[in-house]
Amino acid sequence: MKEETPNTNIQEMLKNPIVKFLIKAAIIYGAWEFMNWFQMHNAPFNKIWMGLHSIIKDNIVDVSAWLLRLMQFNIEKYEVVVRIVGSPGVAVGPACVGFGLLFGFAGLIMSYHGSVKSKLWFIPLGLLGIHIINILRIVVLAIISNINNDWVDFNHKYVFNTVIYIFIFVMWMWWVRYVDKEENKKTSENSH
């Protein structure tokens, strides 16, 4: 009987798709943390980072205000605050941009196997979906603020966090099923 060396055990373990996924995810998470640290300690990169952040934040505010006007609400907009006249309104803060969620979603998809070509359309689709949910969140919170401002905090912290995580989970499951279906199709084509 042949003895297995520690290298053989490690090589076998690295062939496991779950282990590959976890290693890729850990590397991507580490890259995210490094980028956060780097942008905080590097003025030129921070300027670019904050500029991108500002563009997304402004888009959330502008599109939210536009949608509320489209729904016939009398809107006032002050920099990062969107409010229906007569209500406290909603401020779009730094976390509302959702950089962590956007990167987390992209990291999940990048970590899982599948063709790069497929990832190039699926990741932007998911990022767009998260951005649209962020816009709708501000719209609904502004309406809730107009009805009863005491309800805003609960909906902001719990309801909308749940909605966004459910969306990410559904997109993740869609990706996993899509990849499995594509791989099964290739296996079937190769066996004929």
DRENSE-547962 format. One record per residue (C-alpha): chain; residue in three letters; residue number from 1; x, y, z. Coordinates in steps of 0.001 Angstrom, whole numbers. Layout:
% DRENSE-547962
+--------+---------+-----+---------+---------+---------+
: cadena : residuo : num :    east :   north :      up :
+--------+---------+-----+---------+---------+---------+
:      A :     ALA : NUM :       X :       Y :       Z :
...
+--------+---------+-----+---------+---------+---------+
END
This chain:
% DRENSE-547962
+--------+---------+-----+---------+---------+---------+
: cadena : residuo : num :    east :   north :      up :
+--------+---------+-----+---------+---------+---------+
:      A :     MET :   1 :       0 :       0 :       0 :
:      A :     LYS :   2 :    1298 :    3417 :   -1007 :
:      A :     GLU :   3 :    1609 :    6118 :    1649 :
:      A :     GLU :   4 :     192 :    9527 :     842 :
:      A :     THR :   5 :    2447 :   12484 :    1435 :
:      A :     PRO :   6 :    1163 :   15735 :    2924 :
:      A :     ASN :   7 :    1594 :   17407 :    -492 :
:      A :     THR :   8 :    -679 :   14825 :   -2098 :
:      A :     ASN :   9 :   -3360 :   15477 :     533 :
:      A :     ILE :  10 :   -3117 :   19227 :     -50 :
:      A :     GLN :  11 :   -3274 :   18782 :   -3826 :
:      A :     GLU :  12 :   -6351 :   16581 :   -3498 :
:      A :     MET :  13 :   -7974 :   19072 :   -1151 :
:      A :     LEU :  14 :   -7276 :   21929 :   -3585 :
:      A :     LYS :  15 :   -9157 :   20046 :   -6314 :
:      A :     ASN :  16 :  -12334 :   20238 :   -4225 :
:      A :     PRO :  17 :  -14628 :   22910 :   -5794 :
:      A :     ILE :  18 :  -15776 :   24129 :   -2371 :
:      A :     VAL :  19 :  -12193 :   24638 :   -1222 :
:      A :     LYS :  20 :  -11375 :   26451 :   -4497 :
:      A :     PHE :  21 :  -14411 :   28690 :   -4016 :
:      A :     LEU :  22 :  -13477 :   29493 :    -411 :
:      A :     ILE :  23 :   -9867 :   30272 :   -1314 :
:      A :     LYS :  24 :  -10936 :   32566 :   -4178 :
:      A :     ALA :  25 :  -13513 :   34262 :   -1941 :
:      A :     ALA :  26 :  -10907 :   34806 :     793 :
:      A :     ILE :  27 :   -8469 :   36322 :   -1721 :
:      A :     ILE :  28 :  -11158 :   38626 :   -3136 :
:      A :     TYR :  29 :  -12236 :   39643 :     370 :
:      A :     GLY :  30 :   -8602 :   40353 :    1240 :
:      A :     ALA :  31 :   -8290 :   42467 :   -1920 :
:      A :     TRP :  32 :  -11411 :   44416 :    -884 :
:      A :     GLU :  33 :  -10019 :   45066 :    2592 :
:      A :     PHE :  34 :   -6664 :   46094 :    1115 :
:      A :     MET :  35 :   -8383 :   48484 :   -1326 :
:      A :     ASN :  36 :  -10304 :   50044 :    1573 :
:      A :     TRP :  37 :   -7121 :   50462 :    3599 :
:      A :     PHE :  38 :   -5164 :   51716 :     579 :
:      A :     GLN :  39 :   -7736 :   54335 :    -394 :
:      A :     MET :  40 :   -7788 :   55672 :    3168 :
:      A :     HIS :  41 :   -3986 :   56013 :    3212 :
:      A :     ASN :  42 :   -3366 :   57195 :    -346 :
:      A :     ALA :  43 :   -4706 :   60651 :   -1219 :
:      A :     PRO :  44 :   -4824 :   60315 :   -5046 :
:      A :     PHE :  45 :   -6581 :   56940 :   -4872 :
:      A :     ASN :  46 :   -8927 :   58250 :   -2159 :
:      A :     LYS :  47 :   -9872 :   61136 :   -4433 :
:      A :     ILE :  48 :  -10792 :   58695 :   -7228 :
:      A :     TRP :  49 :  -12620 :   56402 :   -4768 :
:      A :     MET :  50 :  -14627 :   59257 :   -3263 :
:      A :     GLY :  51 :  -15337 :   60669 :   -6733 :
:      A :     LEU :  52 :  -16844 :   57353 :   -7820 :
:      A :     HIS :  53 :  -18719 :   57166 :   -4521 :
:      A :     SER :  54 :  -20089 :   60675 :   -5099 :
:      A :     ILE :  55 :  -21229 :   59862 :   -8653 :
:      A :     ILE :  56 :  -23205 :   56831 :   -7454 :
:      A :     LYS :  57 :  -24626 :   58708 :   -4440 :
:      A :     ASP :  58 :  -25708 :   61644 :   -6631 :
:      A :     ASN :  59 :  -27345 :   59231 :   -9059 :
:      A :     ILE :  60 :  -29295 :   57585 :   -6220 :
:      A :     VAL :  61 :  -30481 :   60998 :   -4981 :
:      A :     ASP :  62 :  -31329 :   62367 :   -8444 :
:      A :     VAL :  63 :  -33165 :   59278 :   -9721 :
:      A :     SER :  64 :  -35040 :   58872 :   -6413 :
:      A :     ALA :  65 :  -36207 :   62502 :   -6587 :
:      A :     TRP :  66 :  -37176 :   62053 :  -10249 :
:      A :     LEU :  67 :  -39232 :   58935 :   -9460 :
:      A :     LEU :  68 :  -40993 :   60673 :   -6577 :
:      A :     ARG :  69 :  -41851 :   63607 :   -8855 :
:      A :     LEU :  70 :  -43073 :   61127 :  -11464 :
:      A :     MET :  71 :  -45415 :   59743 :   -8780 :
:      A :     GLN :  72 :  -46751 :   63300 :   -8333 :
:      A :     PHE :  73 :  -45076 :   64062 :   -4983 :
:      A :     ASN :  74 :  -43916 :   67600 :   -4289 :
:      A :     ILE :  75 :  -40181 :   67020 :   -3721 :
:      A :     GLU :  76 :  -37391 :   69055 :   -2238 :
:      A :     LYS :  77 :  -33816 :   67955 :   -2676 :
:      A :     TYR :  78 :  -30898 :   69358 :    -660 :
:      A :     GLU :  79 :  -27563 :   67807 :   -1615 :
:      A :     VAL :  80 :  -28006 :   64289 :    -144 :
:      A :     VAL :  81 :  -31515 :   64721 :    1310 :
:      A :     VAL :  82 :  -34664 :   63809 :    -600 :
:      A :     ARG :  83 :  -37908 :   64779 :    1028 :
:      A :     ILE :  84 :  -41556 :   65105 :     264 :
:      A :     VAL :  85 :  -42566 :   68632 :    1265 :
:      A :     GLY :  86 :  -43790 :   68605 :    4858 :
:      A :     SER :  87 :  -41782 :   65535 :    5905 :
:      A :     PRO :  88 :  -38279 :   65091 :    7353 :
:      A :     GLY :  89 :  -37148 :   63147 :    4295 :
:      A :     VAL :  90 :  -34257 :   60734 :    3817 :
:      A :     ALA :  91 :  -30536 :   61443 :    3726 :
:      A :     VAL :  92 :  -28412 :   59300 :    1426 :
:      A :     GLY :  93 :  -25308 :   58535 :    3486 :
:      A :     PRO :  94 :  -22038 :   56844 :    2551 :
:      A :     ALA :  95 :  -23336 :   53339 :    3336 :
:      A :     CYS :  96 :  -26351 :   53885 :    1052 :
:      A :     VAL :  97 :  -24083 :   53658 :   -1975 :
:      A :     GLY :  98 :  -23491 :   50023 :   -1077 :
:      A :     PHE :  99 :  -19862 :   49628 :   -2201 :
:      A :     GLY : 100 :  -19503 :   46669 :     155 :
:      A :     LEU : 101 :  -22637 :   44984 :   -1211 :
:      A :     LEU : 102 :  -21640 :   45661 :   -4802 :
:      A :     PHE : 103 :  -18143 :   44282 :   -4282 :
:      A :     GLY : 104 :  -19462 :   41380 :   -2207 :
:      A :     PHE : 105 :  -21860 :   40340 :   -4968 :
:      A :     ALA : 106 :  -19176 :   40650 :   -7642 :
:      A :     GLY : 107 :  -16782 :   38691 :   -5405 :
:      A :     LEU : 108 :  -19270 :   35842 :   -4969 :
:      A :     ILE : 109 :  -19705 :   35508 :   -8715 :
:      A :     MET : 110 :  -15970 :   35827 :   -9412 :
:      A :     SER : 111 :  -15217 :   33161 :   -6790 :
:      A :     TYR : 112 :  -17569 :   30582 :   -8264 :
:      A :     HIS : 113 :  -16574 :   28703 :  -11369 :
:      A :     GLY : 114 :  -18049 :   29590 :  -14713 :
:      A :     SER : 115 :  -16843 :   31229 :  -17885 :
:      A :     VAL : 116 :  -15382 :   34711 :  -17764 :
:      A :     LYS : 117 :  -17620 :   35628 :  -20713 :
:      A :     SER : 118 :  -20727 :   34767 :  -18668 :
:      A :     LYS : 119 :  -19418 :   36653 :  -15649 :
:      A :     LEU : 120 :  -18934 :   39748 :  -17841 :
:      A :     TRP : 121 :  -22692 :   40038 :  -18363 :
:      A :     PHE : 122 :  -23934 :   38581 :  -15076 :
:      A :     ILE : 123 :  -21927 :   40749 :  -12674 :
:      A :     PRO : 124 :  -23060 :   44067 :  -14241 :
:      A :     LEU : 125 :  -26650 :   42765 :  -14254 :
:      A :     GLY : 126 :  -26461 :   42057 :  -10511 :
:      A :     LEU : 127 :  -24737 :   45380 :   -9781 :
:      A :     LEU : 128 :  -27458 :   47210 :  -11691 :
:      A :     GLY : 129 :  -30119 :   45293 :   -9746 :
:      A :     ILE : 130 :  -28526 :   46272 :   -6415 :
:      A :     HIS : 131 :  -28322 :   49900 :   -7546 :
:      A :     ILE : 132 :  -31988 :   49917 :   -8601 :
:      A :     ILE : 133 :  -32995 :   48433 :   -5236 :
:      A :     ASN : 134 :  -30999 :   51190 :   -3507 :
:      A :     ILE : 135 :  -32888 :   53815 :   -5516 :
:      A :     LEU : 136 :  -36264 :   52204 :   -4773 :
:      A :     ARG : 137 :  -35277 :   52004 :   -1098 :
:      A :     ILE : 138 :  -34800 :   55791 :    -963 :
:      A :     VAL : 139 :  -38099 :   56352 :   -2783 :
:      A :     VAL : 140 :  -40034 :   54112 :    -392 :
:      A :     LEU : 141 :  -38277 :   55531 :    2688 :
:      A :     ALA : 142 :  -39153 :   59064 :    1569 :
:      A :     ILE : 143 :  -42797 :   58004 :    1238 :
:      A :     ILE : 144 :  -42673 :   56295 :    4652 :
:      A :     SER : 145 :  -41115 :   59448 :    6125 :
:      A :     ASN : 146 :  -44061 :   61400 :    4763 :
:      A :     ILE : 147 :  -46557 :   58970 :    6329 :
:      A :     ASN : 148 :  -44858 :   58385 :    9698 :
:      A :     ASN : 149 :  -41175 :   59202 :   10203 :
:      A :     ASP : 150 :  -41000 :   56838 :   13207 :
:      A :     TRP : 151 :  -41221 :   53900 :   10787 :
:      A :     VAL : 152 :  -38186 :   54932 :    8728 :
:      A :     ASP : 153 :  -35471 :   53545 :   10999 :
:      A :     PHE : 154 :  -37013 :   50059 :   11273 :
:      A :     ASN : 155 :  -37631 :   49812 :    7526 :
:      A :     HIS : 156 :  -34161 :   51135 :    6731 :
:      A :     LYS : 157 :  -32338 :   48762 :    9096 :
:      A :     TYR : 158 :  -34383 :   45597 :    8808 :
:      A :     VAL : 159 :  -36802 :   45513 :    5893 :
:      A :     PHE : 160 :  -34501 :   46883 :    3213 :
:      A :     ASN : 161 :  -31425 :   45016 :    4422 :
:      A :     THR : 162 :  -33483 :   41825 :    4200 :
:      A :     VAL : 163 :  -34687 :   42746 :     703 :
:      A :     ILE : 164 :  -31167 :   43398 :    -593 :
:      A :     TYR : 165 :  -29745 :   40207 :     911 :
:      A :     ILE : 166 :  -32622 :   38177 :    -534 :
:      A :     PHE : 167 :  -31927 :   39756 :   -3930 :
:      A :     ILE : 168 :  -28223 :   38858 :   -3696 :
:      A :     PHE : 169 :  -29109 :   35304 :   -2611 :
:      A :     VAL : 170 :  -31559 :   34897 :   -5525 :
:      A :     MET : 171 :  -28945 :   36217 :   -7983 :
:      A :     TRP : 172 :  -26364 :   33858 :   -6482 :
:      A :     MET : 173 :  -28707 :   30872 :   -6865 :
:      A :     TRP : 174 :  -29479 :   31952 :  -10431 :
:      A :     TRP : 175 :  -25729 :   32041 :  -11146 :
:      A :     VAL : 176 :  -25089 :   28614 :   -9612 :
:      A :     ARG : 177 :  -27951 :   27060 :  -11597 :
:      A :     TYR : 178 :  -26860 :   28834 :  -14776 :
:      A :     VAL : 179 :  -23277 :   27547 :  -14430 :
:      A :     ASP : 180 :  -24448 :   24016 :  -13636 :
:      A :     LYS : 181 :  -26798 :   24060 :  -16639 :
:      A :     GLU : 182 :  -24020 :   25304 :  -18943 :
:      A :     GLU : 183 :  -21595 :   22666 :  -17659 :
:      A :     ASN : 184 :  -24204 :   19903 :  -18070 :
:      A :     LYS : 185 :  -24876 :   21101 :  -21626 :
:      A :     LYS : 186 :  -21128 :   20998 :  -22462 :
:      A :     THR : 187 :  -20768 :   17538 :  -20906 :
:      A :     SER : 188 :  -23760 :   16302 :  -22889 :
:      A :     GLU : 189 :  -22379 :   17764 :  -26147 :
:      A :     ASN : 190 :  -18942 :   16228 :  -25523 :
:      A :     SER : 191 :  -20387 :   12779 :  -24843 :
:      A :     HIS : 192 :  -22158 :   12637 :  -28227 :
+--------+---------+-----+---------+---------+---------+
END
